[in-house]
Amino acid sequence: MGAQEIIRSIEAEYTKSDLPTIYVGDTVKVGVRIQEGGKERVQPYEGVVIANSGGGINESITVRRIFQGVGVERVFLLHSPAVANVQVLRRGKVRRAKLYYLRDRVGKATRVKQRFDRSI
């Protein structure tokens, strides 16, 4: 048994199987587990996926949203225990892999066209 196979077998325990397929341009709602005092709650974070990176257990997405007139980006490790759930709200029609150009745009120019040929 090679080193790669050992690593994959250990990672398999921690990978989530209930995640939807997420594409760049999609609007998603990520449920983030937050510890407050002794209690734990799930806080939704909704925004547009501007980047996908990594593979396997290291897969992450960068989600951008506008909060009180300021752009906020957050990187989520999809298989992390801090991510409770990921829900795709709408599919976006984009022509590139990274949407970093949205950082320079303001207002209605940041909108992404909706795509109807992929299911939610």
C-alpha positions, 0 to 999 in steps of 0.5 A: 500500500502506497503513501497516496492510498494511505492518505486517501483512506484517512481523508475518506473518513472526513469528506462529506458526501451530501454536498451539491455540485457548486460552480463559479457564478452560483449564488449559495447559502453556506451555513456556518457553525458559530460558537457563542459562549457554550452554545452553538448556532448556524449562521447563514452566509449568502453570496456569489461563488467567485472562485473554486480551488483545491480538490478532495478534502482540500476543496474550497470556495470563495464567496463574495457578498455586499454587506452595508455597502462593503464587499466581503469575501470569505473562503470556506473549506467545504469539508470542514466541520465549521461548514454545516451545510451548503445550499445552491440558490441559483445557478450563474451563467459565467464564462470564466473560472475566477470572477475576481473582476466583480471586485471592481464593479459596483451596484447592478454591474455585479449581477450575474446572469441566471442559468437554467440548463443546470438543476439547483 
